[in-house]
Amino acid sequence: MTKTAFLGLGHYVPSKVVTNDDLAQMFDTSDEWIQQRTGIKERRYIEESGIGPSDLAVPAVQMACKNAGIEVSDIDAIIFATLSPDFNFPGSGCFLGDKLGLPGVPALDVRNQCSGFLYGLQIADAWIKCGMYKRVALVGGEVHSTALDFSDEGRDVTVLFGDGAACAILGPIEEGNRGVIDVEVHADGSGAKDLWLEGPASAYKPRITHEMIDNKTVHPSMNGRHVFRWATSKMPEVSRSVLERNNVAIEDLDWVIPHQANKRINEFVAQKLEVAPEKVIHNIEKYGNTTAASIPLALSEAIQDGRVKEGDLVLLPTFGSGFTWGAALVRL
Ligand code: ACO
């Protein structure tokens, strides 16, 4: 039976490092507060205006193709997961396809925030299993830094997020036990306004006003405690559901690579799942929360540094704005 294999991973982050102390120069916060509550030490921001998620994705895709042993021209479909598309329309996947020199290759944008990579994985898995495409570039890419509020009012959100991109090349595999075993995703829009970016909005006429800028509607806002409660409840719940359906015990897992929203959230989730802390991979201290890019970025780094190896059994749980959440079980 055809399964979907991770053929190669790649990632890219901009070179500009922004430490907690750098943020403390701009608004009332401290390295101690940020590290204690989130585990974040630094994050990356684009170096200058004009660099979008599709630009960050180009080197990530090139690296993933190299690691998969394919040419960029072999890609036959793009899925681009992002909550910060380069522009309102068209989607970042179209910009990326053009930058990679892939005219005619279909490009689908997925707008499911921190769960975007898993929603994209479920789609790519279905495409590949039914024989529609053979080399899917599944990208998570974000530029958050241009939307953040660098004042005391925005500090709860601003300290969390960073820019970056990562890509998985997915393709069919007919033999062996490697491949995507299961992906389960969910959404509950009753929490939509607990973590959102309200404007500019098609729901308003005009979509943007000076008042909206003055009221800070153009920056992301969050009910942090509510998000925290939901994330620490839904990530273990969906993880258990996927594991039980596939008769996999926690002890069978080689790694858990959760979405990197907040180290404290992931420590809670690991405790609830009773997974050994040394099996949980974190890189939030270096990059902050890169939403759709965070799981493939952590996976790509862990493969590059030799921790995660071919054949390892990996659980990928996530939770994000929407609310959306999910988990994937993959034999790499
Ligand atoms: N620096 C210093 N102080 C701050 C900061 C900051 N950056 N942000 C908030 N504070 C202050 C608050 O103003 C408040 O002060 P007060 O007591 O005088 O009113 C105090 O710190 C406590 O604020 P809380 O919001 O209650 O702090 P909490 O302990 O809940 O931690 C946090 C805030 C870290 C945001 C937490 O709620 C959290 O982790 N929530 C989940 C957020 C998250 O992970 N979001 C992204 C996930 S989904 C996705 O990835 C899209």
Residues whose N, C-alpha, C, O or C-beta is under 5 A from the ligand:
A	BS01	ACO	D28 T29 S30 W33 R37 Q113 C114 R155 D156 V159 G224 R225 V227 F228 A261 N262 N289 F319 G320 S321
